[in-house]
Amino acid sequence: MDSEDDMHDANDMESLDDDDFYSGDTDDAALDYYSDYDDDAGDYFDDADKIESRRPEQNFTILKDSDIHVRQEDDISRVAAVLSVSRVFASILLRHYNWSVSKVHDAWFADEERVRKAVGLLEKPAVQNRNARELTCGICFENYPCSGIGMACCGHPYCYSCWEGYISTSINDGPGCLMLRCPEPTCGAAIGQDMIDLLACDEDKQKYNRYLLRSYIEDNKKSKWCPAPGCEYAVTYDAGGGNYDVSCLCSYSFCWNCTEEAHRPVDCGTVVKWILKNSAESENMNWILANSKPCPKCKRPIEKNQGCMHITCTPPCKFEFCWLCLGAWSDHGERTGGFYACNRYEAAKQEGVYDDTERRREMAKNSLERYTHYYERWASNQSSRQKALADLHQMQTVHIEKLSDTQCQPESQLKFITEAWLQIVECRRVLKWTYAYGYYLPEHERAKKPFFEYLQGEAESGLERLHQCAEKELQQFLSAEGPSKEFNDFRTKLAGLTSVTKNYFENLVRALENGLADVDGNGATFSKATSSKNAAGSSKGRGGRGKAALRTSRTTDDSHWSCDHCTSMNIKSATTCQICNQRR
């Protein structure tokens, strides 16, 4: 909307500069990015050194009811001043053009008469009632003195009692009352807020004003309500930012484009498919197909829950058959290989009789197993994120104050703990959606799968180190009865892990949003800076993940060395990494 440029951002957030994490020995714990992890895969992020000072600008504004009201009144005043009309008329015009000041101006100056007719703002009354002592109400047809008759700009006379009933009914019918017109069926004159304020009761006035306020958000393409349950904040979005993630003041993050939970690096289409798949019955049918067989008689699906091949269908069918060949059990005996070792099935399988059925069941089983693999990890990270949110709340409301007293430090010096938990929550969200990304990775892009799994595995490993440090290693200080000498070392380690993890996940998100574009058709990665440097094939990393590149040890300058395990920078004299405690 046009008034956005003149308003201040209602959700200015503090800068999360990594330097704030450190209270002292920063030189001894200088950190490098995860993007320099090795000479090949790390070169995928060869421009990561430029990212530190390039923090994304916030392209949205959070609005409270008071902010919405101020903007709304400002737009009404601007239109009224420019067009020389009353504020009531300006409000009607803005509602008709979805609260766009520029559209109102353009349409008005292009053809004022057409706009007046479309909106219902008549220049002259349609009915003249000059010098009349009494007028007849157009609804109840009773005669009233002029003082008991109310009229809109059209001049159609109605008694105040009928007006009140008409307005009250319209308001209680819903937001459609904002486009209220004259009760005369052939008249299109608009009923403005002046009539509402004059004739409606206090309860109806409040409803009308609430509808009017909400229409300012709901009718405007640049604004939306936060989709979190119970949240009453609105969000305005500046197009062109490229990042649709919005963080509301209620702590809920969502995607501006689809209003689902924030889901970078996955696109909105993938999220819709994934959510639909999780809620659909398709996987139930896959499970039934993969784990059951139809009764040969009644065709109901039956799950084999015991080792015996003798199956009896449930009543009223009660048909007894062989699980292997689906033949009647009465036909089985020594001639078929024994009651519990049917050779009819093996013979038929060799002849190809059961190939199609078995192939279909095997495909369903494989599909179900693949989906289960990704869904379980998606759900596990979601659960971990919910637990991290609860831990963050506990930290902010209870533990920070306790630590401040125990360690004799102001709460402002303990900000690094809160920032670590905020980073854990965000990284859990990103990692969760990488599993949906992996599930829908196109079949023709299988060459990218090893590199994707490598990046995902490294992200998961780094996040687990950070989560364990914030969750486990913090406990000794929470239970301490006095200041601890190791607390400053813990501060340096946790702040360092937070910074390294944040940088890596930012690079991971960019890589996936870029579609892993630097993986060639053979599955090898190449550097954007040095075209002759290619990855050394695909080798197995930890957890069975395929690595897209091999790690190599290197020293970046004469005073520091880079850890091969977590890529953090350490002083030359150090023999172990100050972040992950790995030996040089």
VOGU-3710 file (C-alpha; in Angstrom, 3 decimals, decimal comma):
1> mdseddmhda> 0,000/0,000/0,000  1,185/3,499/-0,701  1,524/4,538/2,913  4,041/1,844/3,740  7,088/3,957/2,901  6,173/6,509/5,559  5,774/4,047/8,392  8,383/2,596/10,697  8,922/-1,128/10,956  7,027/-2,418/13,976
11> ndmesldddd> 9,224/-5,467/14,255  12,798/-4,151/14,303  14,955/-7,041/15,403  18,276/-6,889/17,129  21,290/-7,659/15,028  22,677/-11,087/15,765  26,280/-10,148/15,154  28,587/-13,003/16,003  30,984/-10,630/17,784  28,392/-10,135/20,515
21> fysgdtddaa> 28,766/-13,768/21,468  32,212/-13,248/22,860  33,088/-11,446/26,043  36,849/-11,686/25,863  39,222/-14,076/24,141  38,019/-13,612/20,605  41,429/-13,867/18,960  41,908/-17,370/20,326  38,624/-18,602/18,892  38,380/-17,043/15,467
31> ldyysdyddd> 35,947/-19,041/13,381  35,841/-20,018/9,760  32,742/-21,032/7,810  31,614/-24,583/7,327  31,755/-23,700/3,667  35,528/-24,135/3,759  35,111/-27,684/4,931  37,340/-29,203/2,262  39,032/-28,357/-0,990  36,233/-29,636/-3,201
41> agdyfddadk> 32,836/-29,643/-1,562  33,831/-26,513/0,316  34,479/-24,708/-2,942  30,799/-25,052/-3,667  30,485/-22,173/-1,240  33,595/-20,380/-2,521  32,060/-16,977/-2,003  30,974/-17,671/1,576  33,672/-15,364/2,950  31,665/-12,448/1,572
51> iesrrpeqnf> 28,473/-13,482/3,334  29,301/-12,481/6,891  28,632/-8,793/6,314  25,749/-9,416/3,941  22,863/-10,124/6,307  19,435/-10,231/4,642  17,319/-7,146/5,085  13,919/-7,583/6,665  11,308/-7,114/3,955  8,197/-7,268/6,119
61> tilkdsdihv> 6,535/-5,215/8,843  4,492/-6,491/11,775  1,396/-4,399/12,559  -0,649/-4,255/15,735  -4,256/-3,018/15,744  -3,075/0,481/16,631  -0,636/0,482/13,713  -3,358/-0,678/11,307  -5,721/2,028/12,540  -3,080/4,743/12,081
71> rqeddisrva> -2,318/3,606/8,529  -6,000/3,340/7,690  -6,787/6,834/8,962  -3,764/8,217/7,141  -4,905/6,751/3,814  -8,431/8,078/4,306  -7,092/11,556/5,064  -4,850/11,538/1,989  -7,665/10,550/-0,363  -10,071/13,057/1,183
81> avlsvsrvfa> -7,536/15,884/0,813  -6,523/15,094/-2,768  -10,053/14,488/-4,114  -11,735/17,165/-1,984  -14,371/14,753/-0,656  -15,520/13,938/2,854  -13,725/11,299/4,926  -16,840/9,124/4,700  -16,720/9,227/0,899  -12,941/8,643/0,928
91> sillrhynws> -13,448/5,538/3,077  -16,066/4,182/0,655  -13,745/4,780/-2,305  -10,814/3,039/-0,618  -12,902/0,002/0,312  -14,068/-0,307/-3,288  -10,466/-0,236/-4,569  -9,097/-2,571/-1,877  -7,505/0,251/0,124  -5,118/1,203/-2,671
101> vskvhdawfa> -4,626/4,965/-2,651  -2,958/4,974/-6,060  -5,825/3,032/-7,674  -8,363/5,471/-6,231  -6,448/8,451/-7,598  -5,941/6,902/-11,026  -9,577/5,869/-11,442  -10,995/9,144/-10,076  -8,972/11,423/-12,310  -9,518/9,187/-15,334
111> deervrkavg> -13,332/9,216/-15,114  -14,890/10,695/-11,974  -18,469/10,147/-13,128  -17,929/6,451/-13,799  -16,280/5,970/-10,402  -19,129/7,756/-8,594  -21,677/5,554/-10,313  -19,764/2,338/-9,598  -19,146/3,151/-5,944  -22,541/4,733/-5,201
121> llekpavqnr> -21,490/8,308/-4,454  -24,222/10,429/-6,052  -23,603/14,116/-6,720  -27,337/14,904/-6,653  -30,189/13,208/-4,748  -32,303/10,862/-6,846  -35,435/11,957/-4,934  -36,338/15,577/-4,167  -38,308/16,188/-0,964  -38,481/19,954/-0,879
131> nareltcgic> -40,933/21,767/1,427  -42,575/18,496/2,547  -43,908/18,494/6,109  -44,378/14,757/6,240  -42,732/11,896/4,382  -43,735/8,281/3,900  -41,229/5,610/4,982  -40,350/3,355/2,055  -40,327/0,246/4,262  -43,193/0,489/6,786
141> fenypcsgig> -45,202/3,031/4,671  -46,042/5,109/7,727  -46,057/8,917/7,569  -43,453/10,702/9,703  -42,410/14,316/10,142  -39,149/15,204/8,406  -37,339/15,097/11,746  -38,186/11,371/12,032  -36,928/10,463/8,573  -33,354/9,607/7,572
151> maccghpycy> -31,942/9,661/4,042  -28,713/8,677/2,325  -27,210/10,752/-0,484  -29,904/9,422/-2,825  -32,764/11,051/-0,871  -34,944/7,939/-0,394  -36,850/8,460/2,894  -36,958/5,833/5,645  -37,910/6,202/9,274  -35,179/5,837/11,879
161> scwegyists> -36,725/2,671/13,254  -36,539/0,949/9,855  -33,036/2,292/9,310  -31,888/0,817/12,641  -33,363/-2,591/11,823  -31,863/-2,585/8,327  -28,398/-1,584/9,534  -28,400/-3,975/12,512  -29,406/-6,925/10,352  -26,722/-6,119/7,784
171> indgpgclml> -23,966/-5,796/10,401  -24,923/-9,081/12,059  -24,846/-10,796/8,674  -21,076/-10,217/8,462  -18,455/-8,073/6,694  -20,787/-7,514/3,753  -22,174/-4,562/5,715  -19,128/-2,573/4,578  -20,701/-2,409/1,104  -24,152/-1,421/2,399
181> rcpeptcgaa> -26,448/0,250/-0,123  -29,787/2,068/0,041  -32,752/-0,232/0,900  -34,472/0,838/-2,322  -33,924/-2,139/-4,706  -33,289/0,064/-7,755  -30,927/2,437/-5,925  -27,176/1,890/-5,609  -26,346/4,757/-3,251  -23,694/3,796/-0,695
191> igqdmidlla> -24,377/3,937/3,036  -21,389/5,466/4,805  -20,063/5,236/8,324  -21,845/8,471/9,271  -25,191/6,635/9,082  -23,749/3,725/11,089  -22,503/6,051/13,837  -25,846/7,860/13,921  -28,238/4,912/13,989  -26,450/1,728/15,118
201> cdedkqkynr> -26,219/0,583/18,730  -22,843/0,486/20,479  -22,404/-3,259/19,952  -23,106/-2,958/16,229  -20,767/0,016/15,943  -17,944/-2,049/17,448  -18,623/-4,891/15,011  -18,688/-2,523/12,057  -15,434/-0,834/13,091  -13,813/-4,242/13,539
211> yllrsyiedn> -14,920/-5,321/10,067  -13,589/-2,036/8,685  -10,218/-2,528/10,371  -9,887/-6,134/9,207  -10,835/-5,212/5,644  -7,761/-2,978/5,540  -5,637/-6,133/5,863  -7,783/-8,754/4,146  -8,560/-6,704/1,026  -4,969/-5,577/0,542
221> kkskwcpapg> -2,655/-7,820/-1,482  0,380/-6,551/0,407  -0,854/-7,541/3,848  -2,050/-10,667/5,654  -2,954/-11,775/9,129  -0,509/-14,009/10,939  -1,876/-17,578/10,533  -0,858/-18,654/14,057  -3,886/-19,626/16,190  -4,995/-16,759/18,394
231> ceyavtydag> -2,520/-14,239/16,932  -3,991/-10,846/16,014  -0,925/-9,295/14,394  -0,884/-8,426/10,708  2,066/-8,445/8,319  2,820/-6,225/5,342  5,299/-7,543/2,808  7,543/-5,661/0,400  7,752/-7,566/-2,863  11,075/-8,238/-4,504
241> ggnydvsclc> 12,905/-9,549/-1,458  13,031/-13,129/-2,746  12,703/-14,540/0,769  9,126/-15,272/1,803  9,902/-16,194/5,417  8,113/-13,987/7,945  8,664/-14,009/11,719  5,723/-12,619/13,661  5,946/-10,999/17,087  4,101/-14,045/18,442
251> sysfcwncte> 7,251/-16,095/17,595  5,523/-17,971/14,767  7,371/-18,090/11,445  5,448/-18,647/8,237  5,789/-18,380/4,485  4,201/-15,251/3,052  3,430/-16,958/-0,234  1,471/-20,002/1,012  0,933/-19,086/4,722  2,206/-22,520/5,765
261> eahrpvdcgt> 4,940/-22,834/8,374  8,255/-21,322/7,193  9,837/-23,999/5,028  13,056/-22,805/3,450  14,790/-24,312/1,507  11,748/-26,209/0,164  9,425/-24,439/-2,279  5,711/-23,999/-1,618  4,659/-26,641/-4,136  6,758/-29,301/-2,415
271> vvkwilknsa> 5,339/-28,343/0,975  1,769/-28,654/-0,291  2,497/-32,096/-1,778  4,266/-33,263/1,385  1,511/-32,122/3,742  -1,127/-33,679/1,485  0,796/-36,927/1,371  1,133/-37,015/5,150  -2,606/-36,562/5,587  -3,827/-38,660/2,669
281> esenmnwila> -4,947/-42,270/2,678  -2,510/-43,234/-0,060  0,103/-44,513/2,381  -2,526/-46,552/4,216  -3,369/-48,257/0,950  0,322/-48,796/0,247  0,711/-50,427/3,645  -2,291/-52,664/3,067  -0,968/-53,636/-0,363  2,524/-54,313/0,944
291> nskpcpkckr> 1,585/-56,198/4,115  -1,610/-58,066/3,310  -3,191/-60,402/0,786  -6,839/-60,634/-0,277  -8,915/-63,577/0,885  -9,441/-65,811/-2,213  -13,136/-66,035/-1,405  -14,388/-62,700/-0,010  -11,415/-60,541/-1,184  -11,017/-58,772/2,154
301> pieknqgcmh> -7,368/-57,880/2,907  -5,759/-60,094/5,534  -2,554/-59,428/7,479  -0,497/-62,463/8,445  0,282/-62,071/12,160  1,632/-65,548/12,935  4,248/-67,841/11,413  1,882/-70,521/10,185  0,870/-70,523/6,503  -2,605/-71,807/7,390
311> itctppckfe> -4,892/-68,763/7,229  -8,539/-68,648/8,303  -10,576/-65,640/7,203  -12,713/-63,850/9,750  -16,464/-64,576/10,083  -18,752/-64,836/8,270  -16,361/-65,993/5,529  -14,160/-68,411/7,553  -12,459/-69,625/4,403  -9,254/-71,591/5,079
321> fcwlclgaws> -6,433/-71,111/2,596  -2,668/-71,204/2,114  -0,860/-67,884/2,592  1,726/-68,699/-0,085  -0,358/-69,887/-3,043  -3,792/-68,651/-1,863  -5,225/-72,101/-2,613  -7,796/-73,895/-0,455  -6,143/-75,445/2,602  -8,071/-78,662/2,041
331> dhgertggfy> -6,061/-79,231/-1,138  -2,775/-79,163/0,747  -0,919/-82,145/2,108  2,131/-84,228/1,361  1,602/-83,911/-2,369  2,005/-80,136/-2,152  5,175/-80,315/-0,096  3,559/-80,601/3,304  1,015/-78,569/5,167  3,538/-75,875/6,063
341> acnryeaakq> 5,842/-75,912/3,032  3,787/-75,266/-0,101  5,697/-76,054/-3,321  2,784/-74,954/-5,503  3,811/-71,346/-4,824  7,417/-71,891/-5,889  6,392/-73,774/-9,001  3,845/-71,130/-9,953  6,398/-68,396/-9,301  8,858/-70,069/-11,650
351> egvyddterr> 6,146/-70,223/-14,282  5,484/-66,498/-13,838  1,933/-66,882/-12,556  2,472/-64,679/-9,489  5,036/-62,301/-10,979  2,686/-59,352/-11,522  1,108/-59,634/-8,100  4,430/-60,011/-6,338  5,980/-57,199/-8,351  3,117/-54,900/-7,429
361> remaknsler> 3,420/-55,844/-3,750  7,198/-55,352/-3,841  6,845/-51,916/-5,424  4,329/-50,902/-2,781  6,628/-52,154/-0,058  9,616/-50,245/-1,411  7,559/-47,085/-1,820  6,270/-47,379/1,734  9,738/-47,968/3,156  11,145/-44,966/1,299
371> ythyyerwas> 8,356/-42,702/2,491  8,673/-43,999/6,058  12,412/-43,275/6,014  11,925/-39,613/5,147  8,788/-39,097/7,206  10,274/-40,480/10,424  13,241/-38,116/10,168  11,008/-35,195/9,236  8,786/-35,903/12,247  11,753/-36,484/14,578
381> nqssrqkala> 13,228/-33,086/13,787  9,807/-31,521/14,266  9,590/-33,107/17,720  13,119/-31,955/18,533  12,203/-28,452/17,435  9,147/-28,406/19,700  11,286/-29,595/22,610  13,889/-26,923/21,791  11,169/-24,273/21,828  10,078/-25,437/25,272
391> dlhqmqtvhi> 13,698/-25,415/26,460  14,163/-21,924/25,028  11,118/-20,673/26,922  12,389/-22,311/30,121  15,786/-20,743/29,567  14,360/-17,264/29,051  11,943/-17,378/31,974  13,866/-19,355/34,609  17,410/-20,463/33,895  18,917/-17,173/32,684
401> eklsdtqcqp> 18,032/-15,435/35,923  19,378/-18,358/37,937  22,635/-18,448/35,949  23,022/-14,709/36,373  22,888/-15,105/40,146  25,061/-18,231/40,261  27,817/-17,021/37,911  27,635/-13,421/39,168  27,156/-12,050/35,666  24,487/-9,689/34,292
411> esqlkfitea> 21,823/-11,259/32,092  23,067/-9,222/29,136  26,287/-11,271/29,265  24,273/-14,495/28,972  22,717/-13,572/25,672  24,892/-16,176/23,927  22,811/-18,997/25,496  19,517/-17,633/24,198  21,041/-17,094/20,764  22,248/-20,696/20,728
421> wlqivecrrv> 18,743/-22,008/21,463  17,205/-19,709/18,864  19,686/-21,083/16,340  18,853/-24,657/17,324  15,133/-24,005/16,787  15,775/-22,477/13,363  18,185/-25,218/12,279  15,771/-27,943/13,334  13,153/-26,352/11,109  15,523/-26,188/8,134
431> lkwtyaygyy> 16,791/-29,741/8,679  13,216/-31,007/8,950  12,306/-29,664/5,528  15,483/-31,011/3,898  13,923/-34,467/4,267  10,901/-33,380/2,250  13,381/-31,919/-0,265  15,185/-35,270/-0,454  11,967/-37,248/-0,874  10,900/-35,189/-3,879
441> lpeherakkp> 14,361/-34,926/-5,438  13,566/-35,687/-9,111  14,486/-39,114/-10,423  16,436/-37,630/-13,319  18,630/-35,718/-10,850  19,920/-38,756/-8,997  23,462/-37,531/-9,621  22,792/-34,799/-7,057  21,632/-37,184/-4,348  25,087/-38,115/-2,944
451> ffeylqgeae> 26,082/-34,460/-2,627  22,720/-33,554/-1,101  23,026/-36,336/1,479  26,575/-35,240/2,249  25,494/-31,640/2,890  22,503/-32,826/4,903  24,669/-35,162/6,960  27,211/-32,462/7,764  24,402/-30,085/8,754  22,875/-32,706/11,016
461> sglerlhqca> 26,247/-33,484/12,591  26,991/-29,818/13,313  23,531/-29,229/14,722  23,810/-32,237/17,030  27,097/-30,872/18,427  25,474/-27,509/19,097  22,319/-29,057/20,586  24,293/-31,356/22,863  26,473/-28,491/24,075  23,468/-26,278/24,844
471> ekelqqflsa> 21,443/-29,072/26,418  23,940/-31,347/28,203  27,025/-29,277/28,966  24,972/-26,394/30,316  23,485/-28,581/33,037  26,609/-28,516/35,222  26,395/-24,733/35,439  22,655/-24,767/36,115  23,184/-27,089/39,070  26,304/-25,283/40,367
481> egpskefndf> 26,068/-23,417/43,639  28,641/-20,762/42,803  30,761/-19,243/40,022  32,672/-21,699/37,847  36,061/-21,123/36,219  35,001/-23,238/33,237  32,024/-21,002/32,418  34,039/-18,653/30,192  35,383/-21,648/28,262  31,814/-22,879/27,882
491> rtklagltsv> 30,784/-19,423/26,637  33,485/-19,482/23,958  32,628/-23,008/22,847  28,838/-22,513/22,695  29,119/-19,156/20,948  31,570/-20,606/18,458  29,390/-23,607/17,693  26,406/-21,273/17,262  28,271/-19,122/14,764  29,669/-22,053/12,784
501> tknyfenlvr> 26,324/-23,858/12,669  24,476/-20,718/11,614  26,899/-20,051/8,773  26,751/-23,601/7,505  22,965/-23,754/7,536  22,757/-20,443/5,678  25,006/-21,900/2,997  23,020/-25,141/2,973  19,766/-23,262/2,395  21,282/-21,281/-0,470
511> alengladvd> 22,679/-24,444/-2,018  19,347/-26,262/-1,967  17,394/-23,221/-3,158  19,874/-23,042/-6,031  18,992/-26,629/-6,882  22,538/-27,871/-6,192  23,389/-26,302/-9,539  27,116/-26,956/-9,209  26,718/-30,738/-9,391  27,351/-31,937/-12,921
521> gngatfskat> 25,552/-34,739/-14,715  27,975/-37,355/-13,355  27,386/-36,385/-9,746  30,678/-34,531/-9,266  30,966/-31,090/-7,748  33,053/-28,327/-9,199  34,311/-25,005/-7,978  32,886/-21,784/-9,319  36,257/-20,133/-8,837  38,494/-22,826/-10,378
531> ssknaagssk> 36,833/-24,674/-13,201  39,603/-27,267/-13,434  39,055/-28,508/-9,857  36,534/-31,349/-9,778  35,363/-33,487/-6,910  37,081/-36,818/-6,429  34,043/-38,987/-7,061  31,607/-40,247/-4,471  32,899/-41,982/-1,360  31,103/-43,144/1,731
541> grggrgkaal> 30,980/-40,775/4,689  29,733/-41,360/8,167  26,338/-42,932/8,587  26,528/-44,357/5,070  26,085/-40,948/3,424  27,838/-40,452/0,135  30,442/-37,708/0,271  30,733/-35,509/-2,760  34,300/-34,585/-1,968  37,249/-35,669/0,127
551> rtsrttddsh> 38,491/-33,654/3,069  42,024/-32,389/3,016  44,046/-30,731/5,767  45,194/-27,202/5,122  46,572/-24,154/6,889  44,995/-20,862/5,874  47,722/-18,550/7,193  50,820/-18,525/9,371  49,010/-17,799/12,646  45,981/-20,116/12,474
561> wscdhctsmn> 45,044/-23,607/11,324  41,644/-24,926/10,224  40,091/-27,927/11,937  39,297/-30,747/9,515  36,310/-31,769/11,613  34,360/-28,534/12,153  36,368/-26,052/9,994  36,806/-23,582/12,863  40,013/-21,564/13,025  42,474/-22,121/15,849
571> iksattcqic> 45,712/-20,434/16,874  48,870/-22,087/15,592  50,055/-23,185/19,030  46,841/-25,089/19,819  46,997/-28,854/19,445  43,240/-29,469/19,755  40,284/-27,604/18,257  38,678/-25,236/20,753  35,228/-25,950/19,308  34,993/-29,716/18,768
581> nqrr> 38,072/-30,828/20,806  39,433/-32,841/17,871  43,220/-33,203/17,757  45,085/-31,448/14,997
//
